[in-house]
Amino acid sequence: MVPKEKLLDECFNIVERISHVSPEIVKINMEIATMGLEMMGLRKAWMLNAELAAMAHTSKREEFNRPLDEARKKGGLRGFIETRDAPFQPEPFGPHSRKGKAG
């Protein structure tokens, strides 16, 4: 992960590295990477996620949205996620589950 203040420099470093490769090879590599992701189903997963997210966001009643919107305004994405996930903690099987903790 690149810190925000170094992101532009890192982008230019990557662009400079890519500029040492012929445009034809870059294009071929992009096509191969895209085909590989599509073969893995990533494109379909993105499309399904977009459709489900749109349905979820448009079907919620205002009284359910209000606390999440307020949490996002106060605490950003982290506040939103913490408020959204709070009723479901601890996770039954995830890394934060009681079963997964030693003790």
LINTA-V744861 format. One record per residue. N is the residue number from 0. SS is DSSP state (a for helix, b for strand, c for the rest). PHI is phi in whole degrees, -180 to 180 (* if undefined). OMEGA is omega in whole degrees, -180 to 180 (NA if undefined). Layout:
# LINTA-V744861
n:N ss:SS phi:PHI omega:OMEGA
n:N ss:SS phi:PHI omega:OMEGA
This chain:
# LINTA-V744861
n:0 ss:c phi:* omega:-177
n:1 ss:c phi:-105 omega:176
n:2 ss:c phi:-61 omega:-175
n:3 ss:a phi:-53 omega:-176
n:4 ss:a phi:-70 omega:180
n:5 ss:a phi:-108 omega:-174
n:6 ss:a phi:-63 omega:-179
n:7 ss:a phi:-62 omega:178
n:8 ss:a phi:-60 omega:-180
n:9 ss:a phi:-65 omega:177
n:10 ss:a phi:-61 omega:179
n:11 ss:a phi:-65 omega:176
n:12 ss:a phi:-62 omega:179
n:13 ss:a phi:-67 omega:179
n:14 ss:a phi:-60 omega:179
n:15 ss:a phi:-63 omega:178
n:16 ss:a phi:-63 omega:-179
n:17 ss:a phi:-65 omega:-178
n:18 ss:c phi:-65 omega:178
n:19 ss:c phi:-83 omega:-180
n:20 ss:c phi:-109 omega:-178
n:21 ss:c phi:-63 omega:-179
n:22 ss:a phi:-57 omega:179
n:23 ss:a phi:-64 omega:180
n:24 ss:a phi:-68 omega:178
n:25 ss:a phi:-61 omega:-180
n:26 ss:a phi:-62 omega:179
n:27 ss:a phi:-62 omega:180
n:28 ss:a phi:-63 omega:177
n:29 ss:a phi:-64 omega:178
n:30 ss:a phi:-64 omega:180
n:31 ss:a phi:-63 omega:180
n:32 ss:a phi:-63 omega:179
n:33 ss:a phi:-64 omega:179
n:34 ss:a phi:-62 omega:179
n:35 ss:a phi:-62 omega:179
n:36 ss:a phi:-65 omega:179
n:37 ss:a phi:-65 omega:179
n:38 ss:a phi:-65 omega:178
n:39 ss:c phi:-78 omega:178
n:40 ss:c phi:90 omega:-177
n:41 ss:a phi:-62 omega:180
n:42 ss:a phi:-60 omega:179
n:43 ss:a phi:-66 omega:179
n:44 ss:a phi:-64 omega:178
n:45 ss:a phi:-62 omega:-179
n:46 ss:a phi:-65 omega:179
n:47 ss:a phi:-64 omega:179
n:48 ss:a phi:-60 omega:-180
n:49 ss:a phi:-63 omega:180
n:50 ss:a phi:-65 omega:-179
n:51 ss:a phi:-67 omega:179
n:52 ss:a phi:-65 omega:179
n:53 ss:a phi:-63 omega:179
n:54 ss:a phi:-64 omega:-179
n:55 ss:a phi:-65 omega:-178
n:56 ss:a phi:-71 omega:-178
n:57 ss:a phi:-89 omega:-176
n:58 ss:a phi:-98 omega:-179
n:59 ss:c phi:-75 omega:177
n:60 ss:c phi:-79 omega:-176
n:61 ss:a phi:-57 omega:-178
n:62 ss:a phi:-66 omega:175
n:63 ss:a phi:-85 omega:-179
n:64 ss:a phi:-74 omega:-172
n:65 ss:a phi:-54 omega:-179
n:66 ss:a phi:-63 omega:179
n:67 ss:a phi:-71 omega:177
n:68 ss:a phi:-64 omega:178
n:69 ss:a phi:-65 omega:178
n:70 ss:a phi:-63 omega:179
n:71 ss:a phi:-66 omega:179
n:72 ss:a phi:-65 omega:-178
n:73 ss:a phi:-81 omega:-172
n:74 ss:a phi:-121 omega:179
n:75 ss:a phi:65 omega:-178
n:76 ss:a phi:-62 omega:-180
n:77 ss:a phi:-61 omega:178
n:78 ss:a phi:-62 omega:178
n:79 ss:a phi:-60 omega:-177
n:80 ss:a phi:-64 omega:180
n:81 ss:a phi:-62 omega:179
n:82 ss:a phi:-67 omega:180
n:83 ss:a phi:-62 omega:-173
n:84 ss:a phi:-88 omega:-175
n:85 ss:a phi:-52 omega:-179
n:86 ss:a phi:-66 omega:-175
n:87 ss:a phi:-105 omega:-178
n:88 ss:c phi:-95 omega:-7
n:89 ss:c phi:-74 omega:179
n:90 ss:c phi:-64 omega:-179
n:91 ss:c phi:-71 omega:-175
n:92 ss:c phi:-132 omega:-173
n:93 ss:c phi:-77 omega:-176
n:94 ss:c phi:-67 omega:-179
n:95 ss:c phi:-101 omega:-177
n:96 ss:c phi:-74 omega:177
n:97 ss:c phi:-66 omega:-180
n:98 ss:c phi:-61 omega:-177
n:99 ss:c phi:-79 omega:-179
n:100 ss:c phi:-92 omega:176
n:101 ss:c phi:-74 omega:177
n:102 ss:c phi:154 omega:NA
